[in-house]
Amino acid sequence: MRDDWRMLAGDLGDLATRIREAAVALDNGEVLWPFDVAIDAIEELARLNRVVLGVDARERNNSGFVTEVALGSDHPSGGPGDVESARVAAVEAIGRAEVVTGWSRPPILVT
């Protein structure tokens, strides 16, 4: 992970092959996962002792405009429970994605 806490395409090397191959690296270097893989990606990041700071749903309309909706965030304390509390918060946030956004199975951006 980089010092500015963003999950970037270059940070994918330690992830399981299936999770890494499902990742979508955006032109700006951020990474998102298809809805059906996002929770597995969160679980894998936690397994690697990575703290997820937030998750967003992202949708591109027919005109090419992107809308991003923050689903949830976590504020680590620096303590030993940060990875698990962040994992729980991210999984719960993804579970709300369709209700919050009204979109069916939106791609999930992970920070």
N, C-alpha and C positions, 0 to 999 in steps of 0.2 A: 504494500500500500504506500501511497505517496504521503508526503508531509501535509498536504492540504486535504487529506482524508477522502478524496474522491476514488471510487473504484474505477480504474482505467484498464483498457485492453491489455496493457503490458503486465497487469497484476493477475492474469488468469492462469499462469503456468502451473500453479500448485493445485488447481481444482481437478476433480475427477474428469476424465475424458468426456463423458456424456454431458456434464455440466458446462465444461469449457466449449465444446462444440455447439451447444445450444445458445451460447452467448452471442449477442449482437453488439458489435463494437460500432459506436456512432462516430461520425466524422470529427466530433469534438473530443473523442477519446473516452467518453463515458460508455458504460456497459449496461445493457438491459437484457432481460430474459423474457421469452414467451411466457404468458400467464401460467401455462401448464408445467413449467419448469422452475418458476420463480421460487416456490417454497423449497424445492430441492436445492436450489442455489443458496438460499439462506441457511439451510441446514448444513450444507457443505462448508460455507464460510465459517459458521460457528465451530464446526469440527476442526477447522484450521486455526481456531482461536482468534478469529477476526470479529470485530465489533461492527455491526451494521448500524449506521447512524440514522438512516431513513430510507423509505421506499416511496416512489412516486409511480403513478399510472401515466402512461404516455400514449397519445393517440394522434395519428396524422389523418387529416380529412382529405377529401377528393381533390381539393385545391393545393394540397401539399403543406398546409399550415399545421403546425404541431401544437397540441395543447397538453400541458403537463399538470397533473393534480397531485399535490402532496397527500399521501395516505396516512403517514405516521412518521414519527421520529423518536429517537431515544437519546438521552443525555447521559453518557457514561460518567461515573463518579471516579473512575480510576481504581475501583475495587475489584475483587476477585469474581463478583457476580455479573460484571458488565456484559460478557459475551452472552450469557444465558438470558438476561433481561432484554438485551437488544434482539436476540433471536425470537423470543416470545412476542415482543412488540411488533417486529416485522411480519411475522407469520399472521398475527391477528389483523394487522393493517391490510395485508394482501387479501385476507378473508372478507374484508369490507369493500374491496375495490369496485366490484360491479354495482353495489348499492350506492356508494359514494359518487361514482362517476356516471352511472347509467350506461356504461360501455360493456359490451360482452367480451369477457376474457382479455382485458387490455394488457399490452406488454408492461413489464415492471422494471423501472430503473432503480438500481440499488446504490446507495451511497454508504 
